[in-house]
Amino acid sequence: MDYQDGLQARFIILVGGRLGLRRGEIAHIKEKWVNWRRSMIEIPIQEDYTKSKEKM
C-alpha cells in the first residue's frame, strides 16, 4: 500500500466511522462541502438529477 492508498483509507475510516457519513456521501464528497472556518462538513440537501430529463 502506497502513501496515497493509506491516506484514502484513513479518510474513509474517519468520515465513515467517526463522522457518520454514508457510502454515497463519502463517494461524492466535494471540497466545497467543507467549511474550514467552522471545521464542519456541510452536506447539501439532495436535489433531483434532471440532466436526463432535459435531453428528452
N, C-alpha and C positions, 0 to 999 in steps of 0.2 A: 504494500500500500504506500503510495507516494504522499507527499505533503497535501496536495490538493484533495485527494480522496479522504484523507483523515480530517481535513477541515470541513468538508461537506458532511461527513458522518457526524462530527461533533455538533454542527449546526442543526442537523435533523434531530438529534437526540435532545438538544436544548429546546428548540421551538416546539417539538412534539411532546416531549416529556415534561419539561418544566413550565412551558408557557401554554401548553394545551391546544396548539394548533392542530387542525385536522389534515389528513393527507392532501386533499385538494388545495388547501390554503398554503401548505408547505410547497407543493409543486408549482403554484402560480404566484408565489410571493414576489412583490415588486419593491424596489428600493424606495419608491415614493410612499409606500405604506409605513415606513419607519419615520417616526417623529423623534429625531435626535434630541431636540430641546427638552421634550418631556420623557425621554427614554421609554417610549412606548411603540408598539406596533398597532397601527390603526387599520383594520381590515374594512374595506368599503362594503356597503350593502350589495348583495348580488343583484346584478342587472341582467335582464333578458338579452340573449345574444340575437341580434336582429340582422346580421350580415347576410345570412342565407335567405331571409325573407325579402331583403332589398333586391336580390337578383331575380326574383320571380316577376 
